[in-house]
Amino acid sequence: MIFQIIGINSVYGVFQEFYTSSETTIEDAQGQDALVSLVGTLGYGLTWGGGILVNPLIVRVKNLKLITLSGTLIASLGIFLASFSTRLWHLFLTQAILYGIGATLLYFPIMSLAPRFFDQHRGFAMGFILSGNGAGGLVLAPVVHTLLHRFGVRWTLRILGLWTLVMMIPVACVARQPPGFEARRRGGPGTTRINVNLVRRGTFLAQAVGCFLQAAGNIVPLFYLTTFSTSVLEYSSSTGSLLLALNNAVNSNRVGRQNTLVISVLLSSLSVLALWYDASRARFIAFVVLYGVLAGGYNALLPTTITEVYGVQNYDAVNGSIYFLRGLGAIVGPPIAGVILGSHRRGTIVSDADLAGSAGFGLGVLKKRYNDLVIYDGVLLVGASVCVAYVRWCDAKEKGRWRWKA
């Protein structure tokens, strides 16, 4: 499930590069990075943010398969119908909203219940499940690129929609509630309503802000790695999609605890600022690899950290709220980056020396815009690092002791 759903979200940058290029089939999308990225971020944001509504639904609906099968059908239909799009608002309705609603109906029943099946080695289990993030992007990025150039975007979306349906129906059919789930339905431990006293804790507030900033910053490279590699570094579009696949492949999702979470977010922010800013080809490849290794830690560690900090009995309520805020961050982050980048048409960029009298604009101008985008992304991730470190400190303070290994 993670392989397919998060994998599709992770490779939207390949679609964005196509939609904004001169080959686009969407009439009002060429050069409109901010608007086109909003399509992908809405799908990503709804996948995460919908949990605040899906979690209560899980408690009320006895047959979990009704939710997951509905999600499979809606998500597949959203991708399939996107193949008939000719304008941006068509993409917003299909590849963004319809797909996002279906994705969250499939994603959250499985992700919110999975930790309850593991009393021991919960961190390893969740890390293994979430390793599908990297595997999905690794496989789907070159596959989508190949399909785009061989069959065109319309048949690519149709194939992807049908493939999602075939892949996800078996997954949806095996979804079930963990032992003791009936107690939750009768109002026992594990309610989806978050405790007000929990919300007032400094730990929760810092976690909420941190997850919003991390989601906003974390997705920016996924959406703009391909466009940067083709527009600034002048790689081919196939190489750009391979670099996105490489980033997903090394998205390690290492298993650990709070210390690893702090380190991974901090170092991922430093990799953005140190390696992506004014990057040459060699530094950019180093950034793609290093960022993939570091940024994946947060996605894998967040569910186990929520359990550790707030307890299993509060997992569902906190998880739904935190991922709702992650969804908002995902929706906001890349479009603002697109506004910073501005509108430009692929293929009209010229050297600064030849800028006078040209219909395009200089490569130096585009590099500066991308550098501004990188600073914006780095600031988001630095802010997330501060919040995650503060959560670590608050948790130790509330538990009355500091442990170096946590």
C-alpha positions as a Markdown table, in Angstrom:
| # | Residue | x | y | z |
|---|---|---|---|---|
| 1 | Met | 0.0 | 0.0 | 0.0 |
| 2 | Ile | 2.8 | 2.4 | 1.0 |
| 3 | Phe | 4.7 | 1.4 | -2.2 |
| 4 | Gln | 1.8 | 2.4 | -4.4 |
| 5 | Ile | 0.1 | 5.4 | -2.7 |
| 6 | Ile | 3.1 | 7.2 | -1.3 |
| 7 | Gly | 5.1 | 6.1 | -4.4 |
| 8 | Ile | 2.6 | 7.9 | -6.7 |
| 9 | Asn | 2.7 | 11.0 | -4.5 |
| 10 | Ser | 6.6 | 10.9 | -4.5 |
| 11 | Val | 6.9 | 10.9 | -8.3 |
| 12 | Tyr | 4.5 | 13.7 | -9.0 |
| 13 | Gly | 7.6 | 15.8 | -9.9 |
| 14 | Val | 7.8 | 13.7 | -13.1 |
| 15 | Phe | 4.2 | 14.7 | -14.0 |
| 16 | Gln | 5.0 | 18.3 | -13.0 |
| 17 | Glu | 7.9 | 18.5 | -15.3 |
| 18 | Phe | 5.7 | 17.3 | -18.2 |
| 19 | Tyr | 2.7 | 19.4 | -17.4 |
| 20 | Thr | 4.8 | 22.6 | -17.3 |
| 21 | Ser | 6.9 | 21.8 | -20.4 |
| 22 | Ser | 6.2 | 22.7 | -24.0 |
| 23 | Glu | 4.9 | 19.2 | -24.6 |
| 24 | Thr | 2.1 | 19.6 | -22.1 |
| 25 | Thr | -1.5 | 18.6 | -22.9 |
| 26 | Ile | -2.9 | 20.9 | -20.3 |
| 27 | Glu | -3.6 | 24.3 | -22.0 |
| 28 | Asp | -3.0 | 26.6 | -19.1 |
| 29 | Ala | -0.2 | 24.7 | -17.3 |
| 30 | Gln | 3.0 | 25.5 | -19.3 |
| 31 | Gly | 5.5 | 27.2 | -17.1 |
| 32 | Gln | 3.0 | 27.5 | -14.2 |
| 33 | Asp | 5.1 | 25.6 | -11.5 |
| 34 | Ala | 3.2 | 27.0 | -8.5 |
| 35 | Leu | -0.3 | 26.1 | -9.8 |
| 36 | Val | 0.8 | 22.7 | -11.2 |
| 37 | Ser | 2.6 | 21.8 | -8.0 |
| 38 | Leu | -0.6 | 22.6 | -6.1 |
| 39 | Val | -2.2 | 19.6 | -7.9 |
| 40 | Gly | 0.4 | 17.3 | -6.4 |
| 41 | Thr | 0.4 | 18.8 | -3.0 |
| 42 | Leu | -3.4 | 18.6 | -2.7 |
| 43 | Gly | -3.2 | 14.9 | -3.4 |
| 44 | Tyr | -0.3 | 14.5 | -1.0 |
| 45 | Gly | -2.0 | 16.7 | 1.6 |
| 46 | Leu | -5.3 | 14.9 | 1.5 |
| 47 | Thr | -3.5 | 11.5 | 1.8 |
| 48 | Trp | -2.2 | 12.7 | 5.2 |
| 49 | Gly | -4.7 | 15.3 | 6.3 |
| 50 | Gly | -7.7 | 13.2 | 5.7 |
| 51 | Gly | -6.8 | 11.0 | 8.7 |
| 52 | Ile | -8.6 | 13.4 | 11.0 |
| 53 | Leu | -11.9 | 12.4 | 9.4 |
| 54 | Val | -11.0 | 8.8 | 8.5 |
| 55 | Asn | -9.9 | 7.8 | 12.0 |
| 56 | Pro | -13.4 | 8.4 | 13.6 |
| 57 | Leu | -14.9 | 6.5 | 10.6 |
| 58 | Ile | -12.7 | 3.5 | 11.3 |
| 59 | Val | -14.2 | 3.3 | 14.8 |
| 60 | Arg | -17.8 | 3.6 | 13.5 |
| 61 | Val | -17.7 | 1.2 | 10.5 |
| 62 | Lys | -17.5 | -2.4 | 11.6 |
| 63 | Asn | -16.2 | -3.8 | 8.3 |
| 64 | Leu | -12.9 | -2.1 | 7.6 |
| 65 | Lys | -12.8 | -3.5 | 4.1 |
| 66 | Leu | -15.7 | -1.1 | 3.1 |
| 67 | Ile | -13.4 | 1.9 | 3.8 |
| 68 | Thr | -10.3 | 0.5 | 2.1 |
| 69 | Leu | -12.1 | -0.8 | -1.0 |
| 70 | Ser | -13.9 | 2.5 | -1.4 |
| 71 | Gly | -10.5 | 4.2 | -1.1 |
| 72 | Thr | -9.0 | 1.9 | -3.8 |
| 73 | Leu | -11.8 | 2.6 | -6.2 |
| 74 | Ile | -11.9 | 6.4 | -5.7 |
| 75 | Ala | -8.1 | 6.8 | -5.9 |
| 76 | Ser | -7.9 | 4.6 | -9.1 |
| 77 | Leu | -10.8 | 6.5 | -10.6 |
| 78 | Gly | -9.2 | 9.9 | -9.9 |
| 79 | Ile | -6.0 | 8.9 | -11.7 |
| 80 | Phe | -7.9 | 7.4 | -14.6 |
| 81 | Leu | -10.2 | 10.4 | -15.1 |
| 82 | Ala | -7.1 | 12.7 | -15.0 |
| 83 | Ser | -6.2 | 11.3 | -18.4 |
| 84 | Phe | -9.1 | 13.2 | -19.9 |
| 85 | Ser | -8.0 | 16.5 | -18.5 |
| 86 | Thr | -7.3 | 19.5 | -20.8 |
| 87 | Arg | -7.2 | 22.3 | -18.2 |
| 88 | Leu | -5.7 | 22.7 | -14.8 |
| 89 | Trp | -9.0 | 22.7 | -13.0 |
| 90 | His | -9.7 | 19.2 | -14.4 |
| 91 | Leu | -6.4 | 18.0 | -12.8 |
| 92 | Phe | -7.5 | 19.6 | -9.5 |
| 93 | Leu | -10.7 | 17.7 | -9.5 |
| 94 | Thr | -9.2 | 14.3 | -10.5 |
| 95 | Gln | -5.5 | 13.9 | -9.8 |
| 96 | Ala | -5.7 | 16.1 | -6.7 |
| 97 | Ile | -9.0 | 15.9 | -4.9 |
| 98 | Leu | -10.5 | 12.6 | -6.1 |
| 99 | Tyr | -7.2 | 10.8 | -5.8 |
| 100 | Gly | -6.4 | 12.3 | -2.5 |
| 101 | Ile | -9.7 | 11.3 | -0.9 |
| 102 | Gly | -9.3 | 7.8 | -2.1 |
| 103 | Ala | -5.7 | 7.6 | -1.0 |
| 104 | Thr | -6.5 | 8.7 | 2.6 |
| 105 | Leu | -9.4 | 6.1 | 2.8 |
| 106 | Leu | -6.9 | 3.4 | 2.0 |
| 107 | Tyr | -3.8 | 4.8 | 3.8 |
| 108 | Phe | -5.2 | 5.6 | 7.2 |
| 109 | Pro | -7.1 | 2.4 | 8.1 |
| 110 | Ile | -3.9 | 0.5 | 7.6 |
| 111 | Met | -1.4 | 3.0 | 9.0 |
| 112 | Ser | -3.4 | 3.9 | 12.1 |
| 113 | Leu | -4.0 | 0.3 | 13.1 |
| 114 | Ala | -0.7 | -1.2 | 12.2 |
| 115 | Pro | 1.2 | -0.2 | 15.4 |
| 116 | Arg | -1.4 | -2.1 | 17.5 |
| 117 | Phe | -0.5 | -5.4 | 16.0 |
| 118 | Phe | 3.1 | -5.1 | 17.3 |
| 119 | Asp | 3.8 | -5.1 | 21.1 |
| 120 | Gln | 7.5 | -5.7 | 20.5 |
| 121 | His | 9.7 | -4.4 | 17.8 |
| 122 | Arg | 7.1 | -1.8 | 16.9 |
| 123 | Gly | 9.8 | 0.6 | 15.5 |
| 124 | Phe | 11.2 | -2.0 | 13.3 |
| 125 | Ala | 7.8 | -3.1 | 12.0 |
| 126 | Met | 6.8 | 0.5 | 11.2 |
| 127 | Gly | 10.1 | 1.2 | 9.6 |
| 128 | Phe | 9.8 | -1.8 | 7.4 |
| 129 | Ile | 6.2 | -0.9 | 6.4 |
| 130 | Leu | 7.3 | 2.7 | 5.6 |
| 131 | Ser | 10.3 | 1.5 | 3.5 |
| 132 | Gly | 7.7 | 1.3 | 0.8 |
| 133 | Asn | 8.1 | 5.1 | 0.5 |
| 134 | Gly | 11.5 | 4.7 | -1.1 |
| 135 | Ala | 10.8 | 1.5 | -3.0 |
| 136 | Gly | 7.7 | 3.0 | -4.6 |
| 137 | Gly | 9.5 | 6.1 | -5.8 |
| 138 | Leu | 12.4 | 4.1 | -7.0 |
| 139 | Val | 10.3 | 1.9 | -9.3 |
| 140 | Leu | 7.6 | 4.4 | -10.3 |
| 141 | Ala | 9.7 | 7.4 | -11.3 |
| 142 | Pro | 11.5 | 5.7 | -14.3 |
| 143 | Val | 8.3 | 3.7 | -15.1 |
| 144 | Val | 6.2 | 6.9 | -15.3 |
| 145 | His | 8.8 | 8.7 | -17.3 |
| 146 | Thr | 9.1 | 5.8 | -19.8 |
| 147 | Leu | 5.3 | 5.6 | -20.2 |
| 148 | Leu | 5.0 | 9.4 | -20.7 |
| 149 | His | 7.5 | 9.3 | -23.6 |
| 150 | Arg | 6.3 | 6.1 | -25.2 |
| 151 | Phe | 2.5 | 6.4 | -24.8 |
| 152 | Gly | 1.8 | 10.0 | -23.8 |
| 153 | Val | 0.4 | 11.4 | -20.6 |
| 154 | Arg | -3.2 | 10.2 | -21.2 |
| 155 | Trp | -2.4 | 6.5 | -21.5 |
| 156 | Thr | 0.2 | 6.8 | -18.7 |
| 157 | Leu | -2.5 | 8.0 | -16.3 |
| 158 | Arg | -4.9 | 5.3 | -17.5 |
| 159 | Ile | -2.3 | 2.6 | -17.1 |
| 160 | Leu | -1.4 | 4.0 | -13.6 |
| 161 | Gly | -5.0 | 4.1 | -12.6 |
| 162 | Leu | -5.7 | 0.5 | -13.7 |
| 163 | Trp | -2.5 | -0.7 | -12.1 |
| 164 | Thr | -3.4 | 1.0 | -8.8 |
| 165 | Leu | -6.8 | -0.7 | -8.9 |
| 166 | Val | -5.2 | -4.2 | -9.5 |
| 167 | Met | -2.5 | -3.7 | -6.9 |
| 168 | Met | -4.6 | -2.3 | -4.1 |
| 169 | Ile | -7.7 | -4.5 | -4.2 |
| 170 | Pro | -5.9 | -7.4 | -2.6 |
| 171 | Val | -4.4 | -5.1 | 0.0 |
| 172 | Ala | -7.8 | -3.5 | 0.8 |
| 173 | Cys | -9.4 | -7.0 | 1.2 |
| 174 | Val | -7.0 | -8.1 | 3.9 |
| 175 | Ala | -7.4 | -5.0 | 6.1 |
| 176 | Arg | -8.8 | -5.9 | 9.5 |
| 177 | Gln | -9.1 | -4.5 | 13.1 |
| 178 | Pro | -6.5 | -5.5 | 15.7 |
| 179 | Pro | -7.3 | -7.5 | 18.8 |
| 180 | Gly | -9.3 | -5.5 | 21.4 |
| 181 | Phe | -10.7 | -3.1 | 18.7 |
| 182 | Glu | -14.3 | -3.6 | 19.9 |
| 183 | Ala | -13.4 | -1.9 | 23.2 |
| 184 | Arg | -12.6 | 1.3 | 21.3 |
| 185 | Arg | -16.0 | 1.1 | 19.5 |
| 186 | Arg | -17.7 | 1.0 | 23.0 |
| 187 | Gly | -15.7 | 4.1 | 24.1 |
| 188 | Gly | -12.8 | 2.3 | 25.7 |
| 189 | Pro | -9.0 | 3.2 | 25.5 |
| 190 | Gly | -7.9 | 4.5 | 22.2 |
| 191 | Thr | -10.6 | 7.0 | 21.4 |
| 192 | Thr | -10.0 | 9.2 | 18.3 |
| 193 | Arg | -10.9 | 12.3 | 20.3 |
| 194 | Ile | -7.8 | 14.1 | 21.4 |
| 195 | Asn | -7.6 | 15.1 | 25.1 |
| 196 | Val | -7.6 | 18.9 | 25.6 |
| 197 | Asn | -5.0 | 18.6 | 28.3 |
| 198 | Leu | -2.8 | 16.8 | 25.8 |
| 199 | Val | -3.1 | 19.7 | 23.3 |
| 200 | Arg | -2.0 | 22.2 | 25.9 |
| 201 | Arg | 1.3 | 20.4 | 26.5 |
| 202 | Gly | 4.4 | 22.1 | 25.1 |
| 203 | Thr | 5.3 | 18.8 | 23.6 |
| 204 | Phe | 2.2 | 18.6 | 21.5 |
| 205 | Leu | 2.4 | 22.2 | 20.3 |
| 206 | Ala | 6.0 | 21.9 | 19.3 |
| 207 | Gln | 5.3 | 18.5 | 17.6 |
| 208 | Ala | 2.4 | 20.1 | 15.7 |
| 209 | Val | 4.5 | 23.1 | 14.4 |
| 210 | Gly | 7.4 | 20.9 | 13.7 |
| 211 | Cys | 5.5 | 18.4 | 11.6 |
| 212 | Phe | 3.8 | 21.2 | 9.6 |
| 213 | Leu | 7.2 | 22.8 | 8.8 |
| 214 | Gln | 8.9 | 19.4 | 8.0 |
| 215 | Ala | 6.1 | 18.4 | 5.7 |
| 216 | Ala | 6.2 | 21.8 | 3.9 |
| 217 | Gly | 9.9 | 21.6 | 3.5 |
| 218 | Asn | 10.4 | 17.9 | 2.9 |
| 219 | Ile | 8.2 | 17.7 | -0.2 |
| 220 | Val | 9.8 | 20.7 | -2.0 |
| 221 | Pro | 12.8 | 18.7 | -3.3 |
| 222 | Leu | 10.5 | 15.9 | -4.4 |
| 223 | Phe | 8.6 | 18.3 | -6.7 |
| 224 | Tyr | 11.5 | 20.4 | -7.9 |
| 225 | Leu | 14.4 | 18.0 | -8.3 |
| 226 | Thr | 13.4 | 17.1 | -11.8 |
| 227 | Thr | 12.7 | 20.7 | -13.0 |
| 228 | Phe | 16.0 | 21.9 | -11.4 |
| 229 | Ser | 18.0 | 19.2 | -13.1 |
| 230 | Thr | 16.5 | 19.9 | -16.5 |
| 231 | Ser | 16.2 | 23.7 | -16.4 |
| 232 | Val | 19.4 | 24.7 | -14.6 |
| 233 | Leu | 21.8 | 21.7 | -14.9 |
| 234 | Glu | 20.5 | 20.9 | -18.4 |
| 235 | Tyr | 20.0 | 17.2 | -17.8 |
| 236 | Ser | 17.6 | 15.4 | -20.1 |
| 237 | Ser | 14.1 | 14.7 | -18.7 |
| 238 | Ser | 15.0 | 11.0 | -18.4 |
| 239 | Thr | 18.0 | 11.8 | -16.3 |
| 240 | Gly | 15.9 | 14.0 | -14.1 |
| 241 | Ser | 13.4 | 11.2 | -13.4 |
| 242 | Leu | 16.3 | 8.9 | -12.6 |
| 243 | Leu | 17.6 | 11.4 | -10.1 |
| 244 | Leu | 14.2 | 11.5 | -8.5 |
| 245 | Ala | 14.2 | 7.7 | -8.4 |
| 246 | Leu | 17.7 | 7.7 | -6.8 |
| 247 | Asn | 16.5 | 10.1 | -4.1 |
| 248 | Asn | 13.6 | 7.7 | -3.3 |
| 249 | Ala | 15.9 | 4.7 | -3.5 |
| 250 | Val | 18.2 | 6.0 | -0.7 |
| 251 | Asn | 15.3 | 7.2 | 1.3 |
| 252 | Ser | 16.5 | 4.9 | 4.1 |
| 253 | Asn | 13.7 | 5.1 | 6.6 |
| 254 | Arg | 16.1 | 3.9 | 9.3 |
| 255 | Val | 14.6 | 2.7 | 12.5 |
| 256 | Gly | 15.5 | 4.6 | 15.7 |
| 257 | Arg | 14.0 | 6.9 | 18.3 |
| 258 | Gln | 13.8 | 10.6 | 19.2 |
| 259 | Asn | 17.6 | 11.2 | 19.0 |
| 260 | Thr | 17.6 | 9.9 | 15.4 |
| 261 | Leu | 14.6 | 11.9 | 14.6 |
| 262 | Val | 16.3 | 15.2 | 15.7 |
| 263 | Ile | 19.5 | 14.3 | 13.9 |
| 264 | Ser | 17.8 | 13.3 | 10.6 |
| 265 | Val | 15.8 | 16.6 | 10.4 |
| 266 | Leu | 18.7 | 18.8 | 11.3 |
| 267 | Leu | 21.1 | 17.2 | 8.8 |
| 268 | Ser | 18.5 | 17.1 | 6.1 |
| 269 | Ser | 18.1 | 20.9 | 6.5 |
| 270 | Leu | 21.9 | 21.4 | 6.4 |
| 271 | Ser | 22.2 | 19.2 | 3.2 |
| 272 | Val | 19.6 | 21.5 | 1.5 |
| 273 | Leu | 21.5 | 24.7 | 2.3 |
| 274 | Ala | 25.0 | 23.3 | 1.9 |
| 275 | Leu | 24.6 | 21.1 | -1.2 |
| 276 | Trp | 21.6 | 22.3 | -3.2 |
| 277 | Tyr | 22.3 | 26.0 | -3.0 |
| 278 | Asp | 24.0 | 27.1 | -6.3 |
| 279 | Ala | 24.7 | 23.4 | -7.0 |
| 280 | Ser | 26.9 | 22.1 | -9.7 |
| 281 | Arg | 26.1 | 18.7 | -11.2 |
| 282 | Ala | 28.4 | 16.8 | -8.8 |
| 283 | Arg | 27.1 | 18.7 | -5.7 |
| 284 | Phe | 23.5 | 18.1 | -6.8 |
| 285 | Ile | 24.0 | 14.4 | -7.1 |
| 286 | Ala | 25.6 | 14.4 | -3.7 |
| 287 | Phe | 22.5 | 16.3 | -2.4 |
| 288 | Val | 20.1 | 13.9 | -4.0 |
| 289 | Val | 21.7 | 10.9 | -2.3 |
| 290 | Leu | 22.4 | 12.6 | 1.1 |
| 291 | Tyr | 19.0 | 14.2 | 1.4 |
| 292 | Gly | 17.3 | 10.9 | 0.5 |
| 293 | Val | 19.2 | 9.1 | 3.3 |
| 294 | Leu | 18.5 | 11.8 | 5.9 |
| 295 | Ala | 14.9 | 13.0 | 5.1 |
| 296 | Gly | 13.5 | 9.4 | 5.1 |
| 297 | Gly | 14.1 | 9.1 | 8.8 |
| 298 | Tyr | 11.3 | 11.4 | 9.9 |
| 299 | Asn | 8.6 | 9.6 | 7.9 |
| 300 | Ala | 9.6 | 6.2 | 9.4 |
| 301 | Leu | 10.2 | 7.5 | 13.0 |
| 302 | Leu | 7.2 | 9.8 | 13.5 |
| 303 | Pro | 4.6 | 7.0 | 14.1 |
| 304 | Thr | 6.8 | 5.2 | 16.7 |
| 305 | Thr | 7.7 | 8.5 | 18.3 |
| 306 | Ile | 4.1 | 9.4 | 18.7 |
| 307 | Thr | 3.5 | 6.1 | 20.5 |
| 308 | Glu | 6.6 | 6.6 | 22.7 |
| 309 | Val | 5.8 | 10.2 | 23.7 |
| 310 | Tyr | 2.0 | 10.0 | 24.1 |
| 311 | Gly | 1.3 | 6.3 | 24.7 |
| 312 | Val | -0.5 | 3.7 | 22.6 |
| 313 | Gln | -3.8 | 4.7 | 24.2 |
| 314 | Asn | -3.5 | 8.2 | 22.6 |
| 315 | Tyr | -1.9 | 7.1 | 19.4 |
| 316 | Asp | -5.1 | 7.3 | 17.2 |
| 317 | Ala | -6.1 | 10.8 | 18.3 |
| 318 | Val | -2.6 | 12.3 | 18.2 |
| 319 | Asn | -1.7 | 10.6 | 15.0 |
| 320 | Gly | -4.8 | 11.9 | 13.2 |
| 321 | Ser | -4.2 | 15.4 | 14.4 |
| 322 | Ile | -0.5 | 15.4 | 13.6 |
| 323 | Tyr | -1.0 | 14.0 | 10.1 |
| 324 | Phe | -3.7 | 16.5 | 9.4 |
| 325 | Leu | -1.2 | 19.3 | 10.1 |
| 326 | Arg | 1.4 | 17.4 | 7.9 |
| 327 | Gly | -1.2 | 17.4 | 5.2 |
| 328 | Leu | -1.6 | 21.2 | 5.5 |
| 329 | Gly | 2.1 | 21.6 | 5.4 |
| 330 | Ala | 2.3 | 19.4 | 2.3 |
| 331 | Ile | -0.3 | 21.5 | 0.6 |
| 332 | Val | 1.3 | 24.9 | 1.4 |
| 333 | Gly | 5.1 | 24.2 | 1.0 |
| 334 | Pro | 5.7 | 23.4 | -2.8 |
| 335 | Pro | 3.2 | 26.0 | -4.2 |
| 336 | Ile | 5.0 | 28.8 | -2.3 |
| 337 | Ala | 8.2 | 27.4 | -3.7 |
| 338 | Gly | 6.6 | 27.7 | -7.1 |
| 339 | Val | 5.7 | 31.3 | -6.5 |
| 340 | Ile | 9.3 | 32.0 | -5.6 |
| 341 | Leu | 10.5 | 30.2 | -8.7 |
| 342 | Gly | 8.0 | 32.1 | -10.9 |
| 343 | Ser | 6.5 | 31.4 | -14.3 |
| 344 | His | 9.0 | 30.4 | -17.0 |
| 345 | Arg | 8.8 | 28.4 | -20.2 |
| 346 | Arg | 11.1 | 25.4 | -20.7 |
| 347 | Gly | 13.4 | 26.0 | -23.7 |
| 348 | Thr | 13.4 | 29.8 | -23.5 |
| 349 | Ile | 16.4 | 30.1 | -21.2 |
| 350 | Val | 19.5 | 31.7 | -22.7 |
| 351 | Ser | 22.9 | 32.6 | -21.4 |
| 352 | Asp | 23.3 | 35.9 | -19.6 |
| 353 | Ala | 25.7 | 37.1 | -22.3 |
| 354 | Asp | 23.0 | 36.6 | -25.0 |
| 355 | Leu | 20.1 | 37.9 | -22.8 |
| 356 | Ala | 19.7 | 41.2 | -24.6 |
| 357 | Gly | 17.1 | 41.0 | -27.3 |
| 358 | Ser | 16.1 | 37.5 | -26.4 |
| 359 | Ala | 12.6 | 36.2 | -25.8 |
| 360 | Gly | 13.7 | 34.3 | -22.8 |
| 361 | Phe | 15.6 | 35.1 | -19.6 |
| 362 | Gly | 19.1 | 34.4 | -18.4 |
| 363 | Leu | 20.2 | 31.2 | -16.8 |
| 364 | Gly | 21.7 | 33.3 | -14.0 |
| 365 | Val | 18.2 | 34.7 | -13.2 |
| 366 | Leu | 16.8 | 31.2 | -13.0 |
| 367 | Lys | 19.7 | 30.0 | -10.8 |
| 368 | Lys | 19.0 | 32.9 | -8.5 |
| 369 | Arg | 15.3 | 32.0 | -8.3 |
| 370 | Tyr | 16.2 | 28.4 | -7.4 |
| 371 | Asn | 18.7 | 29.6 | -4.8 |
| 372 | Asp | 15.9 | 31.6 | -3.2 |
| 373 | Leu | 13.7 | 28.5 | -3.3 |
| 374 | Val | 16.5 | 26.5 | -1.6 |
| 375 | Ile | 16.8 | 29.1 | 1.2 |
| 376 | Tyr | 13.1 | 29.0 | 1.7 |
| 377 | Asp | 13.2 | 25.2 | 1.9 |
| 378 | Gly | 16.2 | 25.2 | 4.2 |
| 379 | Val | 14.5 | 27.7 | 6.6 |
| 380 | Leu | 11.4 | 25.5 | 6.8 |
| 381 | Leu | 13.5 | 22.4 | 7.7 |
| 382 | Val | 15.7 | 24.3 | 10.2 |
| 383 | Gly | 12.5 | 25.5 | 11.9 |
| 384 | Ala | 11.3 | 21.9 | 12.0 |
| 385 | Ser | 14.6 | 20.8 | 13.5 |
| 386 | Val | 14.2 | 23.3 | 16.4 |
| 387 | Cys | 10.7 | 22.0 | 17.1 |
| 388 | Val | 11.7 | 18.4 | 17.0 |
| 389 | Ala | 14.6 | 19.1 | 19.4 |
| 390 | Tyr | 12.2 | 21.0 | 21.7 |
| 391 | Val | 9.8 | 18.0 | 21.7 |
| 392 | Arg | 12.7 | 15.8 | 22.8 |
| 393 | Trp | 13.5 | 18.2 | 25.7 |
| 394 | Cys | 9.9 | 18.6 | 26.7 |
| 395 | Asp | 9.3 | 14.9 | 26.8 |
| 396 | Ala | 12.2 | 14.3 | 29.1 |
| 397 | Lys | 11.1 | 17.1 | 31.3 |
| 398 | Glu | 7.5 | 15.8 | 31.6 |
| 399 | Lys | 8.8 | 12.3 | 32.4 |
| 400 | Gly | 11.0 | 13.7 | 35.1 |
| 401 | Arg | 14.3 | 12.4 | 33.8 |
| 402 | Trp | 16.7 | 12.9 | 30.9 |
| 403 | Arg | 18.0 | 9.9 | 29.1 |
| 404 | Trp | 20.7 | 10.2 | 26.4 |
| 405 | Lys | 19.3 | 7.2 | 24.6 |
| 406 | Ala | 15.7 | 8.0 | 23.7 |
